[in-house]
Amino acid sequence: MKLPLKPRIPLKGNERVAIAPFLIVASADKPKDKADLANLDLQAEFHRYLIQRLQKKTKLQLIDLGTEVQLPSRELVALSRSTDFWRTIAQKNGADIVVSGSLEFKVEDSAGYKTEEYVSPVTGQTSFRQIYVERTGFLFDIVFLVFDGKTGDKILQDEFKDFRERNRRRADEMLGLFSNLFSLEDQVLNMFVPRERAVQRYLFTR
């Protein structure tokens, strides 16, 4: 069944929303993956994607601030507290709210041992054992900061994470990035507009 979800931000639906740059962190476990990431403009790709999805799925009036705006800090906490900066940005562009945040995209290709708890099915005793773990894929972590245009105060901070395994024969960073984004799309849009969430329910009859 599908359940309706109210938007996280109380909006009328036609507000002027300014999209500012995000803090970008990109990393990889292997040198080749690092080189591939260097050729991928994460700031521009994510900025373009976010504006396109909001234009298509909402009636908000979007203001593209581009990717050249100089953020007041490279630290997320300091960025969230830069009230004067966000108020000035909003007033200059006639925005009701301003959206920024941070985006971390990591190409993982690592292996190693980790310790896990083990309960013996025979004795019931708990012990710890080493197991070999191999992790290959794309890790995506995005934090949204939404600011009130009149005051510059933060009105919402939300975080979304996703991990997608990749084909070990072909590691396409661009494909991995958009796989993460598409999987989180409903959650991101639900900050601004109502969405539906599909859930399983079981009906027991006698």
ROMARLO-962169 format. One record per residue (C-alpha): x, y, z. Coordinates in steps of 0.1 Angstrom, whole numbers. Each point is the difference from the previous one (the first is absolute). Example, Ala and Ser with C-alpha at 12.3 -4.5 7.8 and 13.67 -1.06 7.14 Angstrom:
% residues 2
+-------+-------+-------+
!     X !     Y !     Z !
+-------+-------+-------+
!   123 !   -45 !    78 !
!    14 !    34 !    -7 !
+-------+-------+-------+
END
This chain:
% residues 206
+-------+-------+-------+
!     X !     Y !     Z !
+-------+-------+-------+
!     0 !     0 !     0 !
!    10 !    36 !    -5 !
!     1 !    25 !    28 !
!     0 !    38 !    -5 !
!    29 !    20 !    14 !
!    -2 !    36 !     9 !
!    28 !    23 !   -12 !
!    27 !     5 !    26 !
!     0 !    38 !    -6 !
!   -34 !    18 !     4 !
!    -2 !    16 !   -35 !
!   -29 !    12 !   -21 !
!    16 !   -16 !   -30 !
!     8 !    31 !   -21 !
!    28 !    15 !    20 !
!    32 !    14 !   -15 !
!    28 !   -25 !     9 !
!    36 !     9 !    -6 !
!    24 !   -30 !    -6 !
!    35 !     8 !    13 !
!    32 !   -21 !    -4 !
!     6 !   -29 !    24 !
!    32 !   -10 !    18 !
!    15 !   -28 !   -21 !
!    21 !   -29 !    13 !
!    11 !   -27 !   -24 !
!    23 !   -29 !     8 !
!     9 !   -35 !   -12 !
!    19 !   -29 !    13 !
!    21 !    -7 !   -31 !
!    22 !    24 !   -21 !
!   -18 !    -8 !   -32 !
!   -34 !     9 !    16 !
!    15 !    32 !    13 !
!    11 !     9 !   -35 !
!   -35 !    -7 !   -14 !
!   -16 !    21 !    28 !
!    23 !    29 !    -9 !
!   -16 !     1 !   -34 !
!   -35 !     2 !    14 !
!   -14 !    34 !    10 !
!   -22 !   -11 !    29 !
!   -10 !    36 !     8 !
!   -13 !     7 !   -34 !
!   -17 !   -34 !    -5 !
!   -18 !     0 !    33 !
!   -10 !    37 !    -4 !
!   -15 !    -7 !   -34 !
!   -17 !   -32 !    11 !
!   -16 !    17 !    31 !
!   -14 !    29 !   -20 !
!   -13 !   -22 !   -28 !
!   -19 !   -23 !    24 !
!   -15 !    29 !    20 !
!   -11 !    17 !   -32 !
!   -17 !   -32 !   -12 !
!   -15 !   -12 !    32 !
!   -10 !    33 !    18 !
!   -16 !    34 !    -8 !
!    27 !    18 !    19 !
!    17 !    30 !   -17 !
!    36 !   -10 !    -1 !
!    29 !    25 !     1 !
!    32 !   -15 !   -13 !
!    29 !    16 !    19 !
!    25 !   -20 !   -21 !
!    31 !   -17 !    14 !
!    22 !    31 !     2 !
!   -15 !    14 !    32 !
!    27 !     1 !    27 !
!   -13 !   -17 !    31 !
!    10 !    16 !    33 !
!    15 !   -32 !    15 !
!    12 !   -34 !   -10 !
!   -14 !   -14 !    33 !
!   -36 !   -12 !     1 !
!    -7 !    12 !    35 !
!    14 !    35 !    -7 !
!   -19 !     0 !   -33 !
!   -33 !    -7 !    18 !
!     6 !    29 !    24 !
!     9 !    26 !   -27 !
!   -33 !    19 !     5 !
!    11 !    33 !   -14 !
!    14 !   -16 !   -31 !
!   -31 !   -19 !    -9 !
!   -23 !    30 !     8 !
!    21 !    21 !   -24 !
!    -1 !   -26 !   -27 !
!   -38 !    -4 !     3 !
!    -6 !    38 !    -1 !
!    23 !     5 !   -29 !
!   -18 !   -26 !   -21 !
!   -35 !     4 !    13 !
!    -1 !   -35 !    15 !
!   -24 !   -12 !    26 !
!    23 !   -29 !    10 !
!    36 !   -10 !    -9 !
!    12 !   -35 !    -3 !
!    36 !   -12 !     5 !
!    18 !   -27 !    20 !
!    27 !   -26 !    -6 !
!     5 !   -30 !   -23 !
!    24 !   -29 !     5 !
!     5 !   -25 !   -28 !
!    24 !   -29 !     6 !
!    11 !   -28 !   -23 !
!     7 !   -29 !    23 !
!    20 !   -30 !   -11 !
!    14 !   -14 !    33 !
!     4 !   -33 !    18 !
!    10 !   -11 !    34 !
!    -9 !   -16 !    32 !
!   -24 !    12 !    26 !
!   -11 !   -12 !    34 !
!   -36 !   -12 !     4 !
!   -20 !   -14 !    30 !
!    -8 !   -37 !    -3 !
!   -25 !   -20 !    21 !
!     6 !   -37 !     1 !
!   -32 !   -19 !   -10 !
!    12 !   -29 !    22 !
!    11 !    16 !    33 !
!   -17 !    34 !    -4 !
!    33 !    17 !    10 !
!    10 !    33 !   -17 !
!    34 !     4 !   -15 !
!    18 !    21 !   -26 !
!    14 !   -11 !   -33 !
!    18 !    14 !   -30 !
!   -17 !     0 !   -34 !
!    12 !    11 !   -34 !
!   -20 !    28 !   -15 !
!     2 !    13 !   -36 !
!   -18 !    32 !    -8 !
!    -1 !    14 !   -35 !
!   -24 !    27 !   -11 !
!   -10 !    37 !     2 !
!    -7 !    16 !    33 !
!   -21 !    32 !     0 !
!    -6 !    23 !    29 !
!   -19 !    33 !    -4 !
!   -10 !    25 !    26 !
!   -25 !    27 !    -9 !
!    -1 !    34 !    17 !
!   -31 !    21 !    -6 !
!     1 !    37 !    11 !
!   -28 !    25 !     5 !
!     4 !    29 !   -25 !
!   -12 !    27 !    24 !
!    21 !    -9 !    30 !
!    28 !   -22 !   -14 !
!    -8 !   -25 !    28 !
!     2 !   -37 !    -7 !
!   -35 !   -15 !    -2 !
!    10 !   -36 !    -9 !
!    30 !   -23 !     0 !
!    -4 !   -35 !   -15 !
!    24 !   -27 !    -9 !
!    -4 !   -28 !   -26 !
!    23 !   -29 !    -6 !
!     2 !   -28 !   -26 !
!    24 !   -27 !   -10 !
!    -1 !   -17 !   -34 !
!    21 !   -30 !   -10 !
!    18 !     3 !   -33 !
!    10 !   -24 !   -27 !
!    36 !    -8 !     7 !
!     8 !    -3 !   -36 !
!   -13 !    35 !    -8 !
!     2 !    28 !    25 !
!   -19 !    29 !   -14 !
!     0 !    29 !    25 !
!   -26 !    20 !   -18 !
!   -24 !   -29 !    -1 !
!     7 !    -7 !    37 !
!    -7 !    36 !     9 !
!   -34 !     1 !   -17 !
!    -9 !   -34 !    13 !
!     4 !    14 !    35 !
!   -19 !    32 !    -9 !
!   -30 !   -18 !   -16 !
!    -3 !   -24 !    30 !
!    -3 !    31 !    23 !
!   -22 !    21 !   -22 !
!   -33 !    -5 !    18 !
!    16 !     8 !    33 !
!    16 !    32 !   -13 !
!   -32 !    12 !   -17 !
!   -19 !    -7 !    31 !
!    18 !    29 !    17 !
!   -19 !    24 !   -23 !
!   -32 !   -18 !   -12 !
!   -23 !   -28 !    11 !
!    10 !   -35 !   -11 !
!   -12 !   -35 !     3 !
!    18 !   -29 !    17 !
!    -6 !   -36 !    -9 !
!    -1 !   -23 !    30 !
!    -9 !   -37 !     4 !
!   -29 !    -9 !    23 !
!   -13 !   -35 !     8 !
!   -37 !    -7 !     6 !
!    -7 !   -31 !    20 !
!   -34 !   -16 !    -3 !
!   -15 !   -29 !    20 !
+-------+-------+-------+
END
